[in-house]
Amino acid sequence: MNKLLLFSILFVLSFNWISAQITVKNAKKLETKLRNQHLYVVISDTSLKKLYKKALEGITIFDSVFFISEKRFESNIQPNNCYLSSMRFFSIYGTNGNYRLMNYLMIFSPGQKSVEEFKYYHFIKLQAVDEYAFFPIELKKIGNGFRPNFGVLRNNFQQLSKSLDLDKDLKYNQDFSNSNALSALKHDTLLVVLDDVKDTATINLFSKNYPYKYAFISNEAHEKKILTSGKSFYYMHFSLPEENFHNQISIVNSATGLEVFHEKIMVMNNEYEISDKRLFILIDKINGL
């Protein structure tokens, strides 16, 4: 597994509303913490620096970006600094204390008490952090290893920026669709990001049922297209969080980061990417039904 996801901070949650959409808590207060501040990106693989910088290019929230190794972060975490790191945490749910172990990228600014507890106990309680942003970035097979798709991460940063500009929290409890935006897919090509470009089930499903223009693209090509071309397009991507609880289907505007369609599916239904039922729902939404 990628070292970035083996980082040892544990966030103890007493709620279970976090889904695979970006989550921003207390945007107004978070804005004052992040705006014009340094962002410290906690990193284990220095080869990813360039990709982080590309993902943050044009994002005007932060004054500057610095990189810090995981080992140095453990001993040098400072109160009120802004950090972006891969976090492993427990999500506690239900009355019987069930939990899931999950990994997310997270932006947060710890207070003095949180820093002291971290240095002593080696974990931070999420309840002690008043504001934060979760980026639900799943590791993808890109090149010779597993790492985030930084094109998706760039769109997440854009969503965070809009949330802070509007002082509007982002907390999703249900699926949604933007019919006006989706209507553009009657004439625009939908790029479908596939973890496996030889995924015959998804390829056959689209070829038999999707009536508009589409094309399949790998994570690597999709990431490069967002980070280097600057062209606007709509793309569909899938994520199966490590807790294996929900599969997520999202359609996003690559230029703005605007998510225009989102469906989450219980994995127990064996819908690991998209079924004919879900595809027909999308087609109806595109047609304004």
Residue pairs with C-beta under 8 A, 6 or more apart in sequence:
1 139
1 146
2 44
2 45
2 139
2 145
2 146
2 147
3 44
3 45
3 70
4 43
4 44
4 45
4 70
4 86
4 147
5 86
5 88
5 103
5 139
5 242
6 88
7 42
7 44
7 70
7 85
7 86
7 87
7 88
8 74
8 88
8 122
8 123
9 85
9 87
9 88
9 89
9 118
9 122
9 123
9 124
10 88
10 89
10 90
10 122
10 123
10 124
11 87
11 89
11 90
11 106
11 123
11 124
11 125
11 126
12 89
12 90
12 92
12 123
12 125
12 126
12 127
13 89
13 90
13 91
13 92
13 126
14 92
14 127
15 93
16 91
16 92
16 93
17 171
17 173
18 91
18 102
18 104
18 134
19 136
19 172
19 173
19 246
19 248
19 264
20 136
20 138
20 239
20 241
20 246
20 248
20 250
20 264
21 136
21 170
21 172
21 248
21 250
21 259
21 262
22 133
22 134
22 135
22 136
22 156
22 159
22 160
22 170
23 133
23 134
23 136
23 170
23 171
23 172
24 30
24 132
24 133
24 134
24 160
24 163
24 164
24 168
24 169
24 170
24 171
25 130
25 131
25 132
25 133
25 169
25 171
26 130
26 131
26 169
27 131
27 163
27 164
27 166
27 167
27 168
27 169
27 170
28 167
29 130
29 131
30 107
30 109
30 131
30 132
30 133
30 164
31 164
31 167
33 80
33 82
33 109
33 131
34 61
34 62
34 82
34 107
34 109
34 164
35 61
35 164
36 62
36 63
37 62
37 63
37 81
37 82
38 62
38 63
38 64
38 65
38 66
38 81
38 82
39 56
39 61
39 62
39 64
39 65
39 66
39 82
39 83
39 84
39 107
40 66
40 67
40 68
40 73
40 81
40 82
40 83
40 84
41 52
41 65
41 66
41 67
41 68
41 83
41 84
41 85
42 68
42 69
42 70
42 73
42 83
42 84
42 85
42 86
43 49
43 52
43 67
43 68
43 69
43 70
44 69
44 70
45 147
46 67
48 147
49 67
51 150
51 223
51 227
52 65
52 67
52 150
53 65
54 150
54 154
54 227
54 228
55 150
55 151
55 153
55 154
55 157
55 227
56 62
56 65
56 154
56 157
57 154
57 227
59 157
59 158
59 161
60 161
61 157
61 160
61 161
61 164
62 82
68 76
70 85
73 83
73 85
74 122
77 83
77 110
77 115
77 118
77 119
78 115
79 110
79 111
79 112
79 114
79 115
80 109
80 110
80 111
81 109
81 110
82 107
82 108
82 109
83 107
83 108
83 109
83 110
84 105
84 106
84 107
85 105
85 106
86 103
86 104
86 105
86 106
87 103
87 104
87 105
87 106
88 101
88 102
88 103
89 101
89 102
89 103
89 104
89 126
90 99
90 100
90 101
90 102
91 99
91 100
91 101
91 102
91 243
92 98
92 99
93 99
93 100
100 243
100 245
101 242
101 243
102 241
102 242
102 243
103 242
104 134
104 135
104 136
104 137
105 134
105 135
105 136
105 137
105 148
105 153
105 156
106 132
106 133
106 134
106 135
107 132
107 133
107 135
107 160
108 129
108 131
108 132
108 133
109 129
109 131
110 118
110 124
110 129
111 128
111 129
113 128
114 124
114 125
114 128
114 129
117 123
117 124
117 125
117 128
118 124
126 132
133 160
133 163
135 153
135 156
135 160
136 239
136 241
136 248
137 148
137 149
137 152
137 153
137 156
138 148
138 239
138 240
138 241
138 242
139 146
139 147
139 148
140 146
140 147
140 148
140 149
140 195
140 219
141 195
141 219
142 149
142 219
142 220
142 223
143 220
149 193
149 219
149 222
149 223
149 237
150 223
150 227
151 222
151 223
151 224
151 225
151 226
151 227
151 254
152 223
152 237
152 252
154 226
154 227
154 257
155 226
155 252
155 254
155 257
155 259
156 257
157 257
158 256
158 257
159 170
159 257
159 258
159 259
162 168
162 257
163 169
163 170
172 262
175 262
175 263
175 264
176 261
176 262
177 260
177 261
177 262
177 285
178 258
178 260
178 261
179 285
179 288
181 253
181 258
181 260
182 251
182 260
182 261
182 282
182 285
182 286
183 286
183 288
184 234
185 212
185 234
185 286
186 212
186 286
186 287
187 212
187 213
188 213
188 233
188 234
189 213
189 214
189 215
189 233
189 234
190 210
190 212
190 213
190 214
190 215
190 234
190 235
190 236
190 251
191 214
191 215
191 216
191 217
191 222
191 225
191 233
191 234
191 235
191 236
192 202
192 206
192 214
192 215
192 216
192 217
192 235
192 236
193 217
193 218
193 219
193 222
193 235
193 236
193 237
193 238
194 202
194 216
194 217
194 218
194 219
195 219
195 238
197 216
197 218
199 273
201 273
202 216
202 273
202 274
203 216
205 274
205 275
205 276
205 279
206 214
206 216
206 279
209 276
209 279
209 280
209 283
210 279
210 283
211 283
212 286
217 225
217 235
222 235
222 237
225 231
225 233
225 254
226 254
230 255
231 254
231 255
232 253
232 254
232 255
232 256
233 253
233 254
233 255
234 251
234 252
234 253
234 254
234 260
235 251
235 252
235 254
236 249
236 250
236 251
236 261
236 274
237 250
237 252
238 247
238 248
238 249
238 250
238 272
238 273
238 274
239 247
239 248
239 250
240 247
240 248
240 267
240 272
241 248
244 267
245 266
245 267
246 264
246 265
246 266
246 267
247 264
247 265
247 267
247 271
247 272
247 273
248 262
248 263
248 264
248 265
249 261
249 262
249 263
249 264
249 265
249 273
249 274
249 278
250 259
250 261
250 262
251 259
251 260
251 261
251 262
251 282
252 258
252 259
252 260
253 259
253 260
261 282
261 285
263 278
263 281
263 282
265 271
265 275
265 278
271 278
